[in-house]
Amino acid sequence: ICPDCTEPWQPPKELLTRLKALRTAKEKEAVGTWTFHRGKGCRRCGQTGYFGRIAIYEQFVITDRIKALVAEGAKLHVLKSAAVEEGLQTLLQSALNKVREGMTTLDEALSVCATQSELWSG
C-alpha cells in the first residue's frame, strides 16, 4: 500500500466472509481485531493506491519427520498437515500476515493466492 495515501478501510462483506472461511476458529475471532488499509490514490502511486512490491512466500523445510512420510509414500494432505505442524507458513498465510501488518490490501492478497478449495474446484 502506498505509504503516502494509506487509510483505514472496511472491506466489503464478501471479502470478510471469504477471509473468515479461510481461517481456523481461533483465527476467525482475531480477524475482528484487524485494521484493514488501502491506498486512496495519490500522485506518488499514480492514483493506484499501491507503491513498490513485497514478497509473499512459503518455505517447505524437509525435516526428519517429512523425510519419513515421503519415504512411506504419504498422501499430499498428510504431508501438508505435517509440514504445517512443523512450522510451514503457507503462501496464503504469508499474504494474510502482510494484510494484518497493513502492507497490502485484503483484496490484493486474495487475488494472488489460490486457496486449497479454489485449486480443487475447477
N, C-alpha and C positions, 0 to 999 in steps of 0.2 A: 504494500500500500504506500502511496506517495506520502512521505513524511510532512510535506508542506500543506496538504489538504485533507489529511485523515480526520475522520469524525466518527463519533459513536453512531451505530446503525442497528436497527432492529430488522433482522432478516424476515422475509415472508414466512408465513406459517408452513408452507410446503417444504421449505429448506430446513426449518427446525424439526419438522416431522421426520424428514429423511435423515437428519443428523441423529435424532434420538433412536431411530430404528437401527442405527449402526453401532450404538453404544451399549455397554452392559448396564444392568440395573443401577449399580453404584455410579457409573459414569453419567447416566441419564440425569440423576439428581444434580451432579456437578455442572452439567450444561446450563442449568438455571442461573449459575453464578458467573457465567462468561459475559464479558462485554465485547460485543462484536463491533468491528470497524469497517469502514470503506473510505475510499478517497472520493471526494465530491467532484474533483477535476479542477485543475489549475494550469497556469502557464508552464510550470516546471514539468508536469507529466503529460502535457499536450491534451489536457481535458479527459484523460483516460482513467485517472484515479490510481494508476499503478506507476511505480518507478523502480527500475532495477529488476533484479532476479534473485530468487532464493532457491536453494536446493531442497528437495524432499527425497528421502532415500530410505531404503531398508538394507540392513546388513545381516546376512544369514551366516552365523558363526557355526562351524561344524564342530560340535563338542563330541566327547566320547559317547554320550547317550544318542546323539543324532547319527553318528557312525554306526552304532549297533542297530539302530532302527533301519538304516539304509541297507545294511548287510542282511537283515531279516526280510527285506522286501516290503517294508511297511507301506501302507496306503498314504496318499498325499495328505489327507486330512489328519492322519495320525502324526505325520512328520511336522505339519504346520502347528498343530497343537503343542507338540513337544518343543518346537522352536520358540513359540510364544512363552511357554513355561521357562525356557532357558534364557529369556530376555529379548527375543526378537521384537523390534518395533516395526510394524508393517508400514508400507508406503502410505496407506490411509491414516494411520496413527501419526506418522510424521507430519503429514499435511494438516491434520486437525490440531496438532500441537502448535503449528505456525498460526493457525486461526486464533487459538486461545491466547497466544502471545501478541496478537494484534499485528502480525507481519503480513498476513494476507486475508482475503475475504473467504467466507464460507462457500459462496457460490464458485469461486475460483478453485478452491481446494477440491470440492466435489466434482468439478468439471474435468479435473486432470487425473482423478483416481477412480478406477473402476472398482466397485465393491464386489465381494465374492458372489452375491446374488446376481449382480449385473453380468459377471463373467459367465455364469452358467445358465442365464435365462434366454440366451439367444438361440 
